Each structure stands twice: as C-alpha cells, then as structure tokens.
Amino acid sequence: MALFSGCAQYNAQGSYLALLLLNSAAGTASSSAASQTRIFLTQATHNGNFVNIAGADAFCNADANRPSTTSTYKALLADAASRVSCTTSYCSGGTAENVDWVLRANTTYFRADGTTAIFTTGAAGVPVFNLTNSFTGAADEYWTGLRGAGAEWISSTMRRCSFWADGTAGATGANGIGNAVDGASIRNTTPTCDNLRKLLCVEQ
C-alpha cells in the first residue's frame, strides 16, 4: 500500500513537472513570436503633407493597424535630409550613408502577423531585391520617397512632396506597391502629393 501511495505521489509530481515544461515551452514560443520585428501598413491614408518626417512617424503610432501598443514605429519614408536611407545604390558606402534610418543592419523583418518574413537586411541596413515576401501581398500603395531599380534604396531628392510638407498637386512623391517583391515595392509610381496614400511603419 505504501508502495502504491509512493507511485501515486510520483505520478502526480511527474504530471506537474510535465505541465510546467509544457507551459514553459508555450511561453517561449509566445515570447519568440512577440519579439519579431514587424512592419505594418497603416489603415488610414494621407496626402503628402505630414508637416515633416516626425509627423509621419506620429501618423504611424496613432494608426489603428499598429500591432503593438508597447512598441514605437517609424515611417518607412525618406526625405534625403532628416531621414536618409542610402545615397548610393544599396548603400555601398555602408551605414555611414544612413540618417535616422528605420531599418537595422542584419535584421529580419516580418509582416504584422509576426510569422511572414518580408526580408533580411544586410550590413548596410537595407535588403537586396527580390524580397522574401512582399510587404502586404495586396496592391496597396504607400508613400516612400525612395528610388527603385537601378538606384535601389536611394532617397529621392525630387519625389518627396517637398520634404513631406506639401499636400498639393504642385509636387510629387514616390510610392511603392504592396504586392511587389522587386524595386516596385518601394518605387512604383510618383503621384502628385494631393493624392491619398498609406504608410509602411517599422517597429523600432
């Protein structure tokens, strides 16, 4: 009888230990998913006048599509002055070309779901085309202020809606399209700045 009681106690302890291990594994998986660095597309649209780059960042952080309220996001938007991606194709000069750039070097970025990888950046803080997956998988259009094929990731000095402070038809801004994996993902068309577009927002 004592032996049986001992076995019962062991089984209870073993079951408890197994439960602890399962909870620990689930917690690790949950933490891993939550730690993925994400890029999301805003729900709201806006013309080219955000006042400045900081205004575009604020637009990201106020958007309903923001996947985490504990993270800060910055707009994937360049003006060739206060926010610069590259000054040469693929930042051949390295991260010295970056100014307040929103992508980190050697980092994998995911869609808002935290599981679909979009790309992994290189040492200069930009990915090489083609991307692993498109930004959104749909024909969404968003402002970028970037150049594409042949001048990959260079900040445009012309298509930037006057430093993102002009929402009129008198200026133009570069935009990308969400279902492309090539240079069109960051430079598809250059509409006038009175048009409404979304933003891509990058977790920091």
C-alpha positions, 0 to 999 in steps of 0.5 A: 500500500505504501508502495502504491501511495509512493507511485501515486505521489510520483505520478502526480509530481511527474504530471506537474513537472510535465505541465510546467515544461509544457507551459514553459515551452508555450511561453517561449514560443509566445515570447519568440513570436512577440519579439519579431520585428514587424512592419505594418501598413497603416489603415488610414491614408494621407496626402503628402503633407505630414508637416515633416518626417516626425509627423509621419512617424506620429501618423504611424503610432496613432494608426489603428493597424499598429500591432503593438501598443508597447512598441514605437514605429517609424515611417518607412519614408525618406526625405534625403535630409532628416531621414536618409536611407542610402545615397548610393545604390544599396548603400555601398558606402555602408551605414555611414550613408544612413540618417535616422534610418528605420531599418537595422543592419542584419535584421529580419523583418516580418509582416504584422502577423509576426510569422511572414518574413518580408526580408533580411537586411544586410550590413548596410541596413537595407535588403537586396531585391527580390524580397522574401515576401512582399510587404502586404501581398495586396496592391496597396500603395504607400508613400516612400520617397525612395528610388527603385531599380537601378538606384535601389534604396536611394532617397529621392531628392525630387519625389518627396512632396517637398520634404513631406510638407506639401499636400498639393498637386504642385509636387510629387512623391514616390510610392511603392506597391504592396504586392511587389517583391522587386524595386516596385515595392518601394518605387512604383509610381510618383503621384502628385502629393494631393493624392491619398496614400498609406504608410509602411511603419517599422517597429523600432 
